[in-house]
Amino acid sequence: MKEEAFELDGVVSEVLPSAMFRVDLSNGQKLLATAAGKMRKFRIRIIAGDRVTVAVSPYDLGRGIITFRHKS
């Protein structure tokens, strides 16, 4: 039985190579996230300091997928 990913809000603290990002979550944790496929397809730029929504799997809480970049 597959469990659904849950979404958390955070702020991008560091931009890493290969479309990877270090995200500081609102609960104080840090995780490694990558941009979702649709964000790459439509070339949505993510820079340090952006507020984002991250989908996190319950199996690996240290990694996630950035699904939305909030407008400032």
ZAPA-245246 format. One record per residue: residue number from 1; z, x, y of N, C-alpha, C in turn. Coordinates in nm, 2 decimals. Atoms other than C-alpha are relative to their C-alpha. Example, Ala and Ser with C-alpha at 12.3 -4.5 7.8 and 13.67 -1.06 7.14 Angstrom:
<atoms>
ATOM; 1; 0.00; 0.09; -0.12; 0.78; 1.23; -0.45; 0.00; 0.09; 0.12
ATOM; 2; 0.00; -0.09; -0.11; 0.71; 1.37; -0.11; 0.08; -0.08; 0.11
</atoms>
This chain:
<atoms>
ATOM; 1; 0.00; 0.08; -0.12; 0.00; 0.00; 0.00; 0.00; 0.09; 0.12
ATOM; 2; 0.01; -0.08; -0.12; -0.11; 0.15; 0.33; 0.08; -0.06; 0.11
ATOM; 3; -0.08; 0.05; -0.11; 0.12; 0.13; 0.62; -0.08; 0.02; 0.13
ATOM; 4; 0.08; -0.01; -0.12; -0.02; 0.07; 0.97; 0.06; 0.11; 0.10
ATOM; 5; -0.05; -0.09; -0.10; 0.00; 0.33; 1.25; 0.07; -0.08; 0.11
ATOM; 6; -0.07; 0.07; -0.11; 0.23; 0.25; 1.54; -0.04; 0.08; 0.13
ATOM; 7; 0.05; -0.06; -0.12; 0.14; 0.32; 1.90; 0.12; 0.03; 0.10
ATOM; 8; -0.11; -0.04; -0.09; 0.36; 0.51; 2.15; -0.07; 0.05; 0.13
ATOM; 9; 0.05; -0.05; -0.12; 0.31; 0.61; 2.51; 0.06; 0.14; 0.03
ATOM; 10; -0.05; -0.13; -0.04; 0.33; 0.96; 2.64; -0.09; 0.06; 0.11
ATOM; 11; 0.07; -0.07; -0.10; 0.20; 1.22; 2.88; -0.05; 0.13; -0.06
ATOM; 12; 0.06; -0.12; 0.05; -0.04; 1.50; 2.80; 0.06; 0.12; 0.07
ATOM; 13; -0.06; -0.11; -0.06; 0.14; 1.83; 2.86; -0.08; 0.13; -0.01
ATOM; 14; 0.08; -0.12; 0.02; -0.11; 2.08; 2.73; -0.14; -0.04; -0.06
ATOM; 15; 0.14; 0.02; 0.06; -0.49; 2.09; 2.65; -0.03; 0.12; -0.08
ATOM; 16; 0.02; -0.11; 0.10; -0.57; 2.29; 2.34; -0.15; 0.00; -0.04
ATOM; 17; 0.14; -0.01; 0.05; -0.91; 2.40; 2.19; -0.03; -0.11; -0.10
ATOM; 18; 0.05; 0.09; 0.10; -1.11; 2.17; 1.97; 0.05; -0.15; 0.02
ATOM; 19; -0.04; 0.14; -0.04; -1.02; 1.84; 2.15; 0.14; -0.03; -0.05
ATOM; 20; -0.14; 0.02; 0.04; -0.65; 1.88; 2.06; 0.09; 0.00; 0.13
ATOM; 21; -0.08; 0.01; -0.12; -0.37; 1.80; 2.30; 0.15; 0.00; -0.05
ATOM; 22; -0.14; 0.00; 0.02; 0.01; 1.85; 2.31; 0.05; -0.12; 0.09
ATOM; 23; -0.04; 0.12; -0.07; 0.17; 1.51; 2.41; 0.15; -0.01; -0.01
ATOM; 24; -0.14; 0.03; -0.01; 0.52; 1.45; 2.53; 0.02; -0.15; 0.00
ATOM; 25; -0.02; 0.15; 0.01; 0.63; 1.10; 2.42; 0.11; -0.04; 0.09
ATOM; 26; -0.10; 0.06; -0.09; 0.85; 0.87; 2.62; 0.14; 0.01; -0.06
ATOM; 27; -0.13; -0.01; 0.06; 1.13; 0.91; 2.36; 0.05; 0.14; -0.01
ATOM; 28; -0.05; -0.13; 0.00; 1.15; 1.28; 2.41; -0.07; 0.10; -0.10
ATOM; 29; 0.06; -0.09; 0.10; 0.95; 1.41; 2.11; -0.13; 0.05; 0.05
ATOM; 30; 0.13; -0.05; -0.03; 0.64; 1.62; 2.12; -0.08; 0.00; -0.13
ATOM; 31; 0.09; 0.00; 0.11; 0.34; 1.59; 1.90; -0.14; 0.05; 0.03
ATOM; 32; 0.14; -0.06; -0.01; -0.01; 1.73; 1.84; -0.09; -0.12; -0.02
ATOM; 33; 0.08; 0.12; 0.00; -0.28; 1.47; 1.91; -0.15; 0.05; 0.02
ATOM; 34; 0.14; -0.02; -0.02; -0.66; 1.46; 1.89; -0.06; -0.13; 0.07
ATOM; 35; 0.06; 0.11; -0.07; -0.90; 1.24; 2.09; -0.07; -0.09; -0.11
ATOM; 36; 0.07; 0.09; 0.10; -1.03; 0.93; 1.90; -0.15; 0.01; 0.01
ATOM; 37; 0.14; -0.01; 0.01; -1.39; 0.91; 1.80; -0.08; -0.07; 0.12
ATOM; 38; 0.06; 0.07; -0.11; -1.48; 0.65; 2.06; 0.01; 0.07; 0.14
ATOM; 39; -0.02; -0.07; -0.13; -1.33; 0.86; 2.34; -0.09; 0.12; 0.01
ATOM; 40; 0.09; -0.11; 0.00; -1.54; 1.15; 2.23; -0.15; -0.05; 0.02
ATOM; 41; 0.13; 0.06; -0.01; -1.85; 0.93; 2.20; -0.04; -0.03; 0.15
ATOM; 42; 0.02; 0.04; -0.14; -1.82; 0.80; 2.56; 0.05; 0.11; 0.10
ATOM; 43; -0.04; -0.12; -0.08; -1.70; 1.14; 2.69; 0.11; -0.03; 0.10
ATOM; 44; -0.11; 0.03; -0.09; -1.37; 1.02; 2.83; 0.08; 0.13; 0.01
ATOM; 45; -0.07; -0.12; -0.02; -1.20; 1.32; 2.98; 0.15; -0.02; 0.00
ATOM; 46; -0.15; 0.00; 0.01; -0.83; 1.39; 2.91; 0.04; 0.13; 0.06
ATOM; 47; -0.05; -0.12; -0.06; -0.65; 1.64; 3.13; 0.15; 0.00; -0.01
ATOM; 48; -0.15; -0.01; 0.00; -0.29; 1.76; 3.15; 0.05; -0.09; 0.11
ATOM; 49; -0.06; 0.09; -0.10; -0.07; 1.50; 3.32; -0.05; -0.14; -0.02
ATOM; 50; 0.04; 0.13; 0.02; -0.26; 1.20; 3.20; 0.09; -0.08; -0.09
ATOM; 51; -0.08; 0.09; 0.09; -0.07; 0.90; 3.06; -0.09; -0.05; -0.11
ATOM; 52; 0.08; 0.04; 0.12; -0.20; 0.81; 2.71; 0.08; -0.08; -0.09
ATOM; 53; -0.06; 0.07; 0.11; -0.14; 0.58; 2.42; -0.04; 0.07; -0.13
ATOM; 54; 0.03; -0.08; 0.12; -0.11; 0.76; 2.09; 0.03; -0.08; -0.13
ATOM; 55; -0.03; 0.06; 0.13; -0.14; 0.61; 1.74; 0.05; 0.10; -0.10
ATOM; 56; -0.07; -0.10; 0.09; 0.10; 0.78; 1.50; 0.02; -0.06; -0.14
ATOM; 57; -0.02; 0.05; 0.14; 0.10; 0.75; 1.12; 0.15; 0.01; -0.04
ATOM; 58; -0.14; -0.01; 0.05; 0.44; 0.68; 0.96; 0.02; 0.12; -0.10
ATOM; 59; -0.01; -0.11; 0.10; 0.36; 0.96; 0.71; 0.01; 0.13; 0.06
ATOM; 60; 0.00; -0.13; -0.07; 0.32; 1.24; 0.96; 0.03; -0.02; 0.15
ATOM; 61; -0.04; 0.04; -0.14; 0.52; 1.19; 1.28; -0.03; 0.11; 0.10
ATOM; 62; 0.03; -0.12; -0.09; 0.41; 1.53; 1.42; -0.14; 0.00; 0.05
ATOM; 63; 0.14; 0.00; -0.04; 0.04; 1.43; 1.46; -0.04; -0.14; 0.04
ATOM; 64; 0.05; 0.14; -0.04; -0.15; 1.14; 1.63; -0.14; 0.01; 0.05
ATOM; 65; 0.13; 0.02; -0.06; -0.47; 1.01; 1.77; 0.01; -0.07; 0.13
ATOM; 66; -0.01; 0.06; -0.13; -0.51; 0.94; 2.14; -0.11; -0.11; 0.00
ATOM; 67; 0.09; 0.12; 0.00; -0.66; 0.59; 2.16; -0.03; -0.06; 0.14
ATOM; 68; 0.02; 0.06; -0.13; -0.63; 0.51; 2.53; 0.05; 0.09; 0.11
ATOM; 69; -0.04; -0.08; -0.11; -0.61; 0.70; 2.86; 0.03; -0.10; 0.11
ATOM; 70; -0.03; 0.10; -0.11; -0.43; 0.49; 3.13; -0.05; 0.05; 0.13
ATOM; 71; 0.04; -0.03; -0.14; -0.56; 0.48; 3.48; 0.12; 0.03; 0.09
ATOM; 72; -0.12; -0.04; -0.08; -0.34; 0.64; 3.74; 0.02; -0.09; 0.12
</atoms>
